[in-house]
Amino acid sequence: MNIKEAASRLGISARAIRFYEEKGLILPAKQTTNGYRTYTENDIWRLQTIAALREIGMSLQDITHALGEIDQGNQQRLEEYLELQQAVMYAQWIELKRMMDTTQRMIELNRQDGPLDVSHLHDLADSARRLREARQNWHDRWNYDTQAAIHDQRVQAVGSARSGQPHSEGRHHSDNTEPISDEHEVSHPHQHADHSTPSDSTDTAQSSFYLYHNYDEALEQTTHWISPALGEKGLDIGTGTGNLAGKLLQHGADMTAIDQSREMLRRCRTKYPDMHVKLGNFLALPFTDHSFDFVVSSFAFHHLSPDQQLLALQEMQRVLTSRGRIGLTDLMFVDATHREKYIRQAETTGHEEQLRALRDRHFPLLGELCRWLEQQGYVTKHVRHNELLHTLLAVPLR
């Protein structure tokens, strides 16, 4: 068929078809006698695909890549492009919801008796702007795609050799903190990222910082506390290769795992074919409200700034059912005093790698996390695995 017939059949303009041709998305044959374009059924199918991808807001560059994957029959890669686009749309939807909420609060302020204090409007607008920037400014400074191949080796390098009994448990925290020592310190994100293997990691643990001390113990604790019922829907955020999600899957949960790293997710899919795997991140979870019975995360929350951590907690609440529970396993300071002591010790010893780790990551304050969650109607408990590593459980009272 000619371009007019193709446009009529597809319900798009001839100009749009010519535009896609100019961009190299479609290459119809030309008649040798007059040079007119001839469109086959395959061309029509390709144009339909382009139109569908444009309808969901995909860029021309991503459409080009997606069509390449379709041509090669790579369904997984195509799914990744679609998931990425879906994540973008969820982020836009969440931001629109926040803007609507802020506008409603401004309306309510305006309805109050007495003259309107405009400074309140300015404060609301400033808060909304700050949170929007926090959502937009996150990026993967650690390039976890390149670390995916050795991730499981890294987390198991020391294994549970140094695991001991948990040190404290309670609604907030214990004042009985341990002295700071090398075996409890945390690795810089880039340390041995390209070279670490089980054979050399023991020396690393003795003389430097290691992020994953008591790793297995902490994941087992999270799994035990969540204790999923058969068929309960769970979400693991920042899943990596799926180690925590895999434990919960084996306990009968219907698990979904998300991560911003494609390579991590590919390895997760290989390890756990029955798991739902999806591109996404803390700040705009690509799921509708009240989708999960519990949300967990391990060794990922500290990648967020304090403002972003607040957004992440709000996102967890959004996707949880009314009785949904939260399990966080991560490196945390007990409180501000613990953090100051830890930083002073690093400065005193002059350990630049430790100081760099403290600058690059944002270890939350356990006490503040518990207070925030309790203000939202949760009961909290926690256990400490080493100087920084804690597991926190939050269960709603209602």
C-alpha positions as CSV (number, residue, x, y, z in Angstrom):
1,M,0.0,0.0,0.0
2,N,1.1,3.6,-0.4
3,I,1.7,6.1,2.3
4,K,-1.9,7.5,2.2
5,E,-3.4,4.1,2.6
6,A,-0.9,3.2,5.4
7,A,-1.8,6.4,7.2
8,S,-5.5,5.8,6.9
9,R,-5.2,2.2,8.1
10,L,-3.1,3.3,11.2
11,G,-5.1,6.4,12.0
12,I,-2.0,8.6,11.9
13,S,-0.8,11.3,9.5
14,A,1.4,10.7,6.5
15,R,3.7,13.4,8.0
16,A,4.2,11.3,11.1
17,I,5.1,8.3,9.0
18,R,7.7,10.4,7.1
19,F,9.1,11.6,10.4
20,Y,9.6,8.0,11.6
21,E,11.3,7.2,8.3
22,E,13.6,10.2,8.7
23,K,14.6,8.9,12.1
24,G,15.4,5.5,10.6
25,L,12.7,3.7,12.6
26,I,11.1,2.3,9.4
27,L,12.6,1.7,6.0
28,P,9.8,1.0,3.4
29,A,10.8,-0.2,-0.1
30,K,10.6,2.2,-3.0
31,Q,9.2,1.4,-6.4
32,T,12.0,1.5,-9.1
33,T,9.7,3.2,-11.7
34,N,8.6,6.3,-9.7
35,G,10.4,6.1,-6.3
36,Y,7.1,5.9,-4.4
37,R,7.2,4.2,-1.0
38,T,5.5,0.8,-0.7
39,Y,4.4,-0.4,2.7
40,T,4.1,-4.1,3.5
41,E,2.2,-5.7,6.4
42,N,5.5,-5.9,8.3
43,D,5.9,-2.1,7.8
44,I,2.4,-1.6,9.1
45,W,3.1,-3.8,12.2
46,R,6.3,-1.8,12.8
47,L,4.5,1.5,12.6
48,Q,1.8,0.2,15.0
49,T,4.6,-0.8,17.4
50,I,6.2,2.7,17.1
51,A,2.8,4.4,17.7
52,A,2.1,2.2,20.7
53,L,5.5,3.0,22.3
54,R,5.1,6.7,21.5
55,E,1.6,6.6,23.2
56,I,3.2,5.6,26.5
57,G,5.7,8.4,26.2
58,M,8.8,6.5,25.2
59,S,11.6,8.5,23.6
60,L,12.6,8.0,20.0
61,Q,16.0,6.8,21.2
62,D,14.5,4.2,23.5
63,I,12.1,3.2,20.7
64,T,15.0,2.6,18.4
65,H,16.7,0.3,21.0
66,A,13.4,-1.4,21.7
67,L,12.8,-2.2,18.0
68,G,16.3,-3.6,17.8
69,E,15.5,-6.0,20.6
70,I,12.2,-6.9,19.0
71,D,14.1,-7.6,15.7
72,Q,16.5,-9.9,17.6
73,G,13.6,-11.6,19.5
74,N,15.0,-10.5,22.9
75,Q,11.8,-10.3,24.9
76,Q,13.6,-9.7,28.2
77,R,15.4,-6.7,27.0
78,L,12.1,-5.3,25.5
79,E,10.4,-5.9,28.8
80,E,13.2,-3.9,30.5
81,Y,12.5,-0.9,28.3
82,L,8.8,-1.1,29.0
83,E,9.4,-1.4,32.7
84,L,11.7,1.6,32.6
85,Q,9.0,3.6,30.9
86,Q,6.5,2.4,33.4
87,A,8.8,3.5,36.2
88,V,9.0,7.0,34.6
89,M,5.2,7.2,34.5
90,Y,4.9,6.1,38.1
91,A,7.4,8.8,39.1
92,Q,5.3,11.4,37.2
93,W,2.1,10.1,38.8
94,I,3.5,10.2,42.3
95,E,4.8,13.7,41.8
96,L,1.4,14.8,40.5
97,K,-0.3,13.3,43.6
98,R,2.1,15.2,45.8
99,M,1.4,18.4,44.0
100,M,-2.3,17.8,44.4
101,D,-1.9,17.1,48.1
102,T,0.1,20.4,48.5
103,T,-2.5,22.3,46.6
104,Q,-5.3,20.9,48.8
105,R,-3.4,21.9,52.0
106,M,-3.1,25.4,50.6
107,I,-6.8,25.5,50.0
108,E,-7.4,24.3,53.6
109,L,-5.1,27.0,54.9
110,N,-7.0,29.6,52.9
111,R,-10.3,28.5,54.4
112,Q,-9.2,29.0,58.0
113,D,-10.7,31.9,59.9
114,G,-8.7,35.1,60.0
115,P,-6.2,36.6,57.6
116,L,-4.1,34.2,55.6
117,D,-0.5,34.0,56.6
118,V,1.2,33.8,53.2
119,S,4.4,32.5,54.8
120,H,2.6,29.2,55.4
121,L,2.0,28.9,51.6
122,H,5.6,29.7,51.0
123,D,6.7,27.0,53.5
124,L,4.4,24.4,51.8
125,A,5.7,25.3,48.4
126,D,9.3,25.2,49.6
127,S,8.8,21.8,51.2
128,A,7.2,20.4,48.0
129,R,10.1,21.8,45.9
130,R,12.7,20.2,48.3
131,L,11.1,16.8,48.1
132,R,10.7,17.0,44.3
133,E,14.4,17.8,44.0
134,A,15.2,14.9,46.4
135,R,13.2,12.5,44.2
136,Q,14.9,13.7,41.0
137,N,18.5,14.0,42.3
138,W,19.1,10.3,43.1
139,H,21.5,8.5,40.8
140,D,23.6,5.4,41.0
141,R,27.0,6.7,41.9
142,W,28.3,3.2,42.6
143,N,27.5,1.7,39.2
144,Y,26.0,-1.5,40.4
145,D,25.6,-2.9,36.9
146,T,29.4,-3.4,36.9
147,Q,29.3,-5.1,40.4
148,A,26.5,-7.6,39.6
149,A,28.9,-10.3,38.5
150,I,30.8,-10.4,41.8
151,H,28.0,-9.3,44.1
152,D,27.3,-12.7,45.6
153,Q,31.0,-13.4,46.0
154,R,31.4,-10.1,47.9
155,V,28.5,-10.6,50.3
156,Q,29.7,-14.2,51.1
157,A,33.4,-13.3,51.2
158,V,33.5,-13.3,55.0
159,G,30.2,-15.0,55.4
160,S,29.0,-15.6,58.9
161,A,32.4,-16.3,60.4
162,R,32.1,-13.3,62.5
163,S,28.5,-13.6,63.3
164,G,27.6,-13.6,66.9
165,Q,24.5,-13.3,69.0
166,P,22.4,-10.1,68.5
167,H,23.4,-7.4,71.0
168,S,20.2,-5.6,71.8
169,E,16.5,-5.4,71.0
170,G,13.7,-3.0,71.9
171,R,11.3,-0.4,70.8
172,H,14.1,2.2,70.4
173,H,17.7,1.2,71.2
174,S,20.0,0.1,73.9
175,D,22.6,2.5,75.5
176,N,25.0,-0.3,75.6
177,T,27.0,0.3,72.4
178,E,30.1,-1.6,71.5
179,P,33.5,0.0,71.2
180,I,34.4,0.9,67.6
181,S,36.8,-1.7,66.1
182,D,38.0,-2.7,62.7
183,E,36.0,-5.8,62.4
184,H,32.8,-3.8,62.7
185,E,33.6,-1.0,60.2
186,V,32.1,-0.5,56.8
187,S,33.7,-0.7,53.4
188,H,33.8,2.2,51.0
189,P,31.5,1.5,48.0
190,H,34.3,1.2,45.5
191,Q,36.7,-0.8,47.6
192,H,37.7,-4.0,45.8
193,A,34.5,-3.6,43.6
194,D,36.3,-5.1,40.6
195,H,38.8,-7.4,42.3
196,S,37.3,-8.8,45.5
197,T,37.1,-12.6,45.8
198,P,36.5,-15.0,48.6
199,S,40.2,-15.8,48.7
200,D,41.4,-12.3,49.5
201,S,38.5,-11.0,51.5
202,T,39.7,-12.4,54.9
203,D,42.6,-10.0,54.9
204,T,40.2,-7.3,53.8
205,A,38.0,-7.9,56.8
206,Q,40.9,-7.9,59.2
207,S,42.6,-4.7,58.0
208,S,40.0,-2.6,56.3
209,F,36.2,-2.0,56.1
210,Y,33.8,-4.6,55.0
211,L,30.2,-3.7,54.3
212,Y,28.7,-7.2,54.7
213,H,29.7,-8.4,58.1
214,N,27.0,-10.6,59.6
215,Y,25.2,-10.6,56.2
216,D,23.6,-14.0,56.5
217,E,22.6,-13.5,60.1
218,A,20.9,-10.2,59.3
219,L,18.9,-11.7,56.3
220,E,17.8,-14.7,58.4
221,Q,16.7,-12.3,61.1
222,T,14.6,-10.3,58.6
223,T,13.1,-13.4,57.2
224,H,12.3,-14.7,60.7
225,W,10.6,-11.5,61.8
226,I,8.6,-11.0,58.6
227,S,7.6,-14.7,58.8
228,P,5.4,-14.6,55.7
229,A,2.2,-16.6,55.5
230,L,1.8,-18.8,52.5
231,G,0.9,-16.6,49.5
232,E,1.5,-13.3,51.2
233,K,2.6,-10.6,48.7
234,G,6.0,-9.2,49.5
235,L,8.3,-6.5,47.9
236,D,12.1,-6.4,48.3
237,I,13.4,-2.9,47.4
238,G,17.0,-2.7,46.1
239,T,17.1,-6.5,45.9
240,G,20.5,-6.8,44.2
241,T,20.7,-10.5,43.1
242,G,17.7,-11.4,45.3
243,N,19.3,-12.9,48.3
244,L,16.7,-11.6,50.9
245,A,13.8,-12.0,48.5
246,G,14.9,-15.5,47.8
247,K,14.7,-16.5,51.4
248,L,11.2,-15.1,51.7
249,L,10.2,-16.8,48.5
250,Q,11.4,-20.1,50.0
251,H,9.2,-19.5,53.0
252,G,6.1,-19.3,50.8
253,A,5.8,-15.6,50.0
254,D,4.7,-14.4,46.6
255,M,7.8,-12.1,46.1
256,T,8.4,-9.2,43.9
257,A,11.9,-7.8,43.7
258,I,12.9,-4.4,42.3
259,D,16.3,-2.8,41.7
260,Q,17.6,0.0,39.5
261,S,20.4,-2.2,38.1
262,R,19.5,-4.3,35.1
263,E,22.5,-6.6,35.6
264,M,21.6,-7.3,39.2
265,L,18.0,-8.1,38.1
266,R,19.2,-10.5,35.4
267,R,21.1,-12.5,37.9
268,C,18.2,-12.4,40.2
269,R,16.0,-13.8,37.5
270,T,18.5,-16.6,36.8
271,K,18.6,-17.6,40.5
272,Y,14.9,-17.3,41.2
273,P,12.8,-17.9,38.0
274,D,9.6,-17.9,40.1
275,M,10.2,-14.4,41.4
276,H,8.5,-11.3,39.9
277,V,11.4,-9.0,39.0
278,K,11.0,-5.4,38.0
279,L,13.1,-2.3,37.4
280,G,12.4,0.4,40.0
281,N,13.7,2.3,43.0
282,F,12.8,3.5,46.5
283,L,11.5,6.9,45.4
284,A,8.8,5.9,42.9
285,L,7.8,2.3,43.5
286,P,6.1,1.2,40.2
287,F,3.1,-0.3,41.9
288,T,-0.4,0.8,42.8
289,D,-1.4,1.7,46.3
290,H,-2.0,-1.2,48.9
291,S,-0.3,-3.8,46.7
292,F,1.8,-5.7,49.3
293,D,1.5,-7.4,52.7
294,F,5.1,-6.5,53.6
295,V,8.0,-4.6,52.3
296,V,11.7,-5.4,53.0
297,S,15.0,-4.0,52.1
298,S,18.6,-4.9,53.0
299,F,21.9,-3.0,52.6
300,A,20.2,-0.4,50.3
301,F,18.4,2.3,52.3
302,H,21.7,4.1,53.2
303,H,22.2,4.9,49.5
304,L,19.5,7.6,49.9
305,S,20.0,11.1,51.4
306,P,17.9,11.9,54.5
307,D,15.2,13.7,52.5
308,Q,15.1,10.7,50.1
309,Q,14.9,8.3,53.0
310,L,11.7,10.1,54.1
311,L,10.3,9.8,50.6
312,A,11.2,6.1,50.6
313,L,9.4,5.5,53.8
314,Q,6.3,7.2,52.5
315,E,6.4,5.1,49.3
316,M,6.6,2.0,51.4
317,Q,3.5,3.0,53.3
318,R,1.7,3.8,50.0
319,V,2.2,0.3,48.5
320,L,1.4,-1.5,51.8
321,T,-2.0,-2.8,52.8
322,S,-3.4,-1.4,56.0
323,R,-1.9,-4.2,58.0
324,G,1.4,-4.3,56.0
325,R,4.7,-4.5,57.8
326,I,8.2,-3.1,57.1
327,G,11.5,-4.9,57.5
328,L,14.7,-2.9,57.1
329,T,18.2,-4.4,57.5
330,D,21.0,-1.8,57.0
331,L,23.9,0.0,58.5
332,M,22.6,2.6,61.0
333,F,23.8,4.7,63.8
334,V,21.9,4.2,67.0
335,D,21.6,8.0,67.5
336,A,23.4,11.3,66.9
337,T,25.8,10.6,69.8
338,H,26.8,7.3,68.3
339,R,27.3,8.9,64.9
340,E,29.5,11.7,66.4
341,K,31.6,9.2,68.3
342,Y,32.1,7.1,65.2
343,I,33.1,10.1,63.1
344,R,35.5,11.3,65.8
345,Q,37.1,7.9,65.9
346,A,37.6,7.9,62.2
347,E,39.1,11.4,62.2
348,T,41.4,10.5,65.1
349,T,42.8,7.4,63.4
350,G,43.0,9.3,60.1
351,H,41.4,6.5,58.2
352,E,40.5,8.2,54.9
353,E,38.7,5.3,53.5
354,Q,36.3,5.2,56.4
355,L,35.7,8.9,56.3
356,R,35.0,8.7,52.6
357,A,32.5,5.9,53.2
358,L,30.8,8.2,55.8
359,R,30.6,11.0,53.3
360,D,29.4,8.9,50.4
361,R,26.6,7.1,52.3
362,H,23.9,8.3,54.6
363,F,23.6,5.8,57.5
364,P,20.2,6.7,59.1
365,L,19.7,7.1,62.8
366,L,17.8,4.1,64.2
367,G,16.1,6.1,66.9
368,E,14.8,8.6,64.4
369,L,13.5,5.9,62.2
370,C,11.7,4.2,65.1
371,R,10.1,7.5,66.2
372,W,8.9,8.4,62.7
373,L,7.4,4.9,62.2
374,E,5.7,5.0,65.6
375,Q,4.3,8.4,64.8
376,Q,2.7,6.8,61.7
377,G,1.0,4.2,63.9
378,Y,3.6,1.4,63.9
379,V,5.1,-0.7,66.7
380,T,8.8,-1.2,66.2
381,K,11.5,-3.5,67.4
382,H,15.1,-4.0,66.3
383,V,18.2,-6.0,66.9
384,R,21.8,-5.1,66.4
385,H,24.2,-7.5,64.6
386,N,27.4,-5.5,64.9
387,E,28.5,-1.9,65.5
388,L,26.4,-0.5,62.6
389,L,24.3,-3.3,61.2
390,H,20.7,-3.4,62.5
391,T,17.4,-5.2,61.6
392,L,14.3,-3.1,62.2
393,L,10.7,-4.4,62.1
394,A,7.7,-2.1,62.0
395,V,4.1,-3.5,62.4
396,P,1.0,-1.3,62.3
397,L,-1.1,-1.1,65.4
398,R,-4.4,-0.9,63.5
